[in-house]
């Protein structure tokens, strides 16, 4: 029996940007939707026809001079695509209202298409999201979508049953909400697959960080985080920490440097320096290549030391962002930031980062349950 490819539209809304000037937006570190781009690569490798609408990617390519309304953009693309079998919508909590608008537009203009939602917001809410929007979403993908979404396309094509597909929530023929068994996470061997290089068009956006306009690349070289901060979606979405090998990371950087001349590299890992040995190996490889690439990464105060800071700086490290969350130690304990994240440790790391000539960035949270004005 001949395999018939499906027509798939994947949509990612941008975060709300209703406050601030264009210059302020350009100063903020931003990157395209790497996860959805990766899923598109997986589906294309299987022979499916995939179109991606990524509002932030569009804004980055135009320097935020033009932006697209994802609901309107979805309508326009659906008209161009004609028959579409599946519409996938990636949802984070800040973009949930935009996702609803996209789903409504999709339901109106492609009534016969199957609408699938995934992403952090979905993995946290699961059945509650479907119960609240039964008229919009047909399936939810919970957790990693690398294997779930391809199998779900087989369900849509009539080649397998929903109940036999791990990692989904769906409406049965009787209207009841069903949840299948959890999907086992990908092993590190799968994360090292050399054939899954991201769509090359994602290397063609411009980084505006530090006021420049240079060819940029964003990478996720590890999934998950070994910590359990109470506010974070990561344990629900990724379940456990896994990472690519230094060789796999450097190979992808080599490819995009050689073919696209990237000059700015953003490691989008939750905690880039957690695996110290791997981190130092990647930084040593970058330093020996002398590409002159500016680096940006995220980490924790208790996952870094002076040797790693110095290695990061010598490899081209320009910026390091840390999850401070709160300056009050008791609030950090409420958030699950225990262990070595003390005020003394925070101060020492900040001084070491600034001494190394690296720009220091802090993620700070306001309004956490139990926080008072004096703690703010």
C-alpha positions in Angstrom: 0.0 0.0 0.0 1.4 3.3 -1.1 2.2 5.8 1.7 0.2 9.0 1.3 1.9 12.0 2.9 -0.3 14.3 5.0 -0.5 18.1 4.7 0.5 19.6 8.1 0.5 23.1 9.4 2.4 23.9 12.6 1.7 27.3 14.2 3.6 29.1 17.0 2.3 32.4 18.4 4.7 35.1 19.7 4.7 36.2 23.3 2.6 39.3 24.1 4.6 42.4 23.0 2.0 45.1 23.7 4.3 47.2 25.9 7.6 48.8 24.9 9.3 50.2 21.9 10.9 48.4 19.0 14.3 49.2 20.4 13.4 47.6 23.7 12.3 44.5 21.8 15.6 44.4 19.9 17.5 44.5 23.2 15.7 41.4 24.6 17.3 38.0 23.9 14.9 36.1 21.6 15.1 33.0 19.5 12.7 31.2 17.2 10.6 28.2 18.2 13.3 25.5 18.1 11.0 22.6 19.3 8.4 23.1 16.6 11.1 23.5 13.9 12.6 20.2 15.1 9.2 18.5 14.8 8.8 19.9 11.3 12.2 18.3 10.4 11.1 14.9 11.9 7.8 15.0 9.9 9.5 16.0 6.6 11.9 13.2 7.0 8.9 10.9 7.1 7.6 12.3 3.9 4.9 14.6 5.1 4.3 18.1 3.7 4.8 20.6 6.5 4.4 24.4 6.7 5.4 26.3 9.8 4.1 29.7 11.0 6.4 31.1 13.6 5.5 34.7 14.5 8.7 35.4 16.5 10.9 34.0 13.7 9.2 36.4 11.3 9.7 39.3 13.6 13.3 38.5 14.1 14.0 38.3 10.4 12.5 41.8 9.9 14.0 43.4 13.0 10.5 43.6 14.5 9.6 46.1 11.7 6.8 43.8 10.7 4.8 41.3 12.8 2.2 38.8 11.9 -1.1 38.1 13.6 -0.9 34.3 13.9 -4.7 33.8 13.6 -4.8 35.9 10.4 -1.6 34.3 9.2 -3.1 30.8 9.8 -6.2 31.7 7.8 -4.1 33.0 4.9 -1.8 29.9 4.8 -4.8 27.6 5.0 -6.3 29.2 1.9 -2.9 28.7 0.1 -2.5 25.1 1.3 -5.9 24.0 0.2 -6.6 20.6 1.8 -4.9 20.3 5.2 -5.0 17.2 7.3 -3.6 18.3 10.6 -3.0 21.7 12.3 -0.6 21.6 15.2 -0.6 24.5 17.7 2.2 25.0 20.2 1.0 26.6 23.4 2.9 28.2 26.3 1.0 29.9 29.2 1.7 33.4 28.0 0.5 32.6 24.4 -2.6 30.6 25.4 -5.1 33.3 24.4 -3.3 33.6 21.0 -3.5 29.8 20.6 -7.2 29.9 21.1 -7.6 32.5 18.4 -5.5 30.3 16.1 -7.6 27.3 16.9 -10.8 29.2 16.2 -9.5 30.4 12.9 -8.4 26.9 12.0 -11.7 25.4 12.9 -13.6 28.0 10.9 -11.4 27.8 7.7 -10.5 24.1 7.8 -13.4 22.4 9.5 -12.4 18.9 8.4 -8.8 19.2 9.6 -7.6 17.6 12.8 -6.4 20.2 15.4 -3.7 19.1 17.7 -2.2 21.1 20.6 1.1 20.6 22.4 3.8 22.4 24.3 4.5 23.3 27.9 1.0 24.6 28.7 -0.6 21.5 27.4 1.7 19.2 29.3 0.9 20.9 32.5 -2.9 21.1 32.1 -3.5 17.9 30.1 -7.2 16.8 30.4 -8.3 20.1 31.9 -7.4 22.0 28.7 -9.4 19.6 26.5 -12.4 19.7 28.8 -12.4 23.5 28.6 -12.1 23.6 24.8 -13.7 20.5 23.5 -15.0 22.2 20.4 -11.5 23.3 19.3 -8.9 20.7 20.0 -9.2 17.1 18.8 -5.9 15.8 20.4 -3.4 17.0 22.9 0.3 15.8 22.8 1.6 15.5 26.3 5.4 15.7 26.8 7.9 15.2 23.9 6.3 15.1 20.5 9.2 13.5 18.5 7.5 10.1 18.3 4.0 11.0 19.5 3.2 13.4 16.6 4.3 11.1 13.8 2.2 8.3 15.4 -0.7 10.7 15.8 -0.5 11.4 12.0 -0.9 7.7 11.5 -4.0 7.8 13.7 -5.4 10.7 11.5 -4.6 8.6 8.4 -6.5 5.7 9.9 -3.5 3.4 10.3 -3.6 3.1 14.1 -6.0 3.6 17.0 -5.8 6.6 19.4 -5.9 4.2 22.4 -2.7 2.5 21.1 -0.8 5.8 20.9 1.1 6.8 24.1 1.3 10.4 25.2 -2.0 11.8 24.0 -5.3 13.1 25.4 -8.3 12.9 23.1 -12.1 12.8 22.8 -13.6 9.4 22.2 -16.4 8.6 19.8 -18.8 8.9 22.8 -17.4 12.4 23.7 -15.6 11.3 26.9 -12.0 12.5 27.6 -9.4 9.7 27.3 -5.7 9.8 28.3 -3.3 7.2 27.1 -0.2 5.8 28.8 2.8 8.2 29.3 5.3 8.2 26.4 8.8 7.1 27.5 11.3 9.9 26.9 13.8 9.8 24.2 17.2 8.3 25.1 20.4 10.3 24.6 21.3 8.1 21.6 18.2 9.5 19.8 19.1 13.1 20.7 22.5 12.5 19.0 20.9 11.6 15.7 23.0 13.4 13.1 20.3 13.3 10.5 18.0 15.6 12.4 19.8 18.9 11.8 17.2 21.6 12.1 15.7 23.3 9.2 18.4 25.5 7.7 16.2 28.5 7.3 16.3 28.9 11.0 20.0 29.9 10.7 19.0 32.8 8.5 17.5 35.1 11.1 19.4 38.0 12.5 20.4 38.4 16.1 19.7 41.9 17.5 21.2 41.2 20.9 23.7 43.8 22.0 22.4 46.1 19.2 24.1 44.3 16.4 22.6 42.5 13.4 24.5 39.3 12.7 23.7 35.8 11.5 22.5 33.8 14.5 21.7 30.2 15.5 19.7 29.0 18.5 20.4 25.4 19.7 18.9 23.1 22.3 21.6 20.6 23.2 20.0 19.1 26.3 16.4 18.4 27.4 15.0 18.8 30.8 16.5 19.9 34.1 17.5 17.7 37.1 15.9 20.2 39.5 12.3 20.6 40.6 11.5 24.3 40.9 7.8 24.5 41.7 7.0 27.1 39.1 8.7 25.4 36.2 7.1 23.3 33.5 10.3 21.4 32.6 9.8 18.3 34.8 6.3 17.8 33.3 7.4 18.4 29.7 10.8 16.7 29.6 10.6 14.5 32.7 14.3 13.9 33.0 17.6 15.4 32.0 19.4 14.2 28.8 22.0 15.8 26.7 23.8 15.6 23.3 27.4 14.6 23.2 30.1 17.3 22.8 30.9 15.9 19.4 27.2 16.1 18.3 27.0 19.7 19.5 30.2 20.8 17.8 29.3 19.0 14.6 26.1 21.1 14.3 27.9 24.3 15.1 30.5 23.4 12.4 27.8 22.9 9.9 26.0 26.2 10.5 29.3 28.1 10.8 30.6 26.7 7.5 27.4 27.0 5.5 25.7 30.1 7.0 28.5 32.0 8.7 26.8 32.2 12.1 28.3 34.7 14.5 25.9 34.6 17.4 25.0 31.3 19.1 22.3 30.9 21.7 22.3 27.7 23.9 18.6 27.4 24.8 19.2 24.6 27.3 17.6 25.1 30.7 20.9 24.6 32.5 23.8 24.7 30.0 26.5 24.1 32.6 24.8 21.3 34.6 27.0 18.5 33.0 30.3 20.1 33.8 32.5 17.7 31.8 30.3 18.0 28.7 30.1 21.8 29.1 33.9 22.2 29.3 34.4 19.9 26.3 32.0 21.9 24.2 33.7 25.2 25.2 37.2 23.7 24.6 36.1 22.7 21.1 34.8 26.2 20.3 37.9 27.8 21.7 40.2 25.6 19.5 38.1 26.4 16.4 38.5 30.2 16.9 35.2 30.9 15.1 34.8 34.2 16.9 31.2 33.3 17.7 29.5 35.2 20.5 27.8 32.8 23.0 24.7 33.2 25.1 23.5 30.6 27.7 21.3 30.0 30.7 22.3 28.3 33.9 22.0 28.2 37.7 24.1 29.7 40.4 24.9 26.3 41.9 25.9 24.8 38.6 28.9 26.9 37.7 32.4 27.7 39.1 35.3 30.0 38.2 36.9 27.4 35.9 33.6 27.1 33.8 33.2 30.9 33.8 36.7 31.4 32.5 36.3 28.6 29.9 33.0 30.2 28.8 34.6 33.6 28.4 37.6 32.3 26.5 35.3 30.4 24.1 33.4 33.6 23.2 30.9 33.9 26.0 29.3 37.3 25.9 26.2 36.7 28.1 25.1 34.4 30.9 21.6 34.4 32.3 20.7 33.0 35.7 17.4 32.2 37.4 17.6 34.4 40.5 13.8 34.4 40.8 13.9 36.3 44.2 16.4 38.0 46.4 14.7 36.6 49.5 16.1 33.2 50.6 12.8 32.1 52.0 11.0 32.8 48.8 13.6 30.8 46.9 12.9 27.9 49.2 9.2 28.1 48.5 10.1 27.9 44.8 12.1 24.7 45.4 15.5 26.5 44.8 17.3 24.8 47.7 20.8 23.5 48.0 23.6 25.8 47.0 21.5 28.8 45.8 22.4 31.0 48.8 22.7 34.8 48.8 26.5 34.4 49.4 26.8 32.1 46.4 24.7 34.4 44.2 27.0 37.3 45.0 30.2 35.4 44.4 29.1 34.1 41.0 27.8 37.5 39.9 31.2 39.0 40.8 33.1 36.3 38.9 30.9 36.6 35.8 31.4 40.4 35.7 35.1 40.1 36.3 35.4 37.7 33.3 33.8 40.4 31.1 30.6 38.5 30.6 27.3 40.3 30.6 25.2 39.2 33.5 21.5 38.6 33.1 19.0 37.7 35.9 15.5 36.2 35.6 13.4 37.6 38.4 9.9 36.6 39.3 7.3 38.9 41.0 4.0 37.9 42.6 4.8 34.4 43.6 2.3 33.0 46.1 3.3 34.1 49.6 5.5 37.0 48.4 4.9 40.3 50.2 5.8 43.9 49.3 8.8 43.9 51.5 10.2 40.8 49.9 9.8 42.3 46.5 
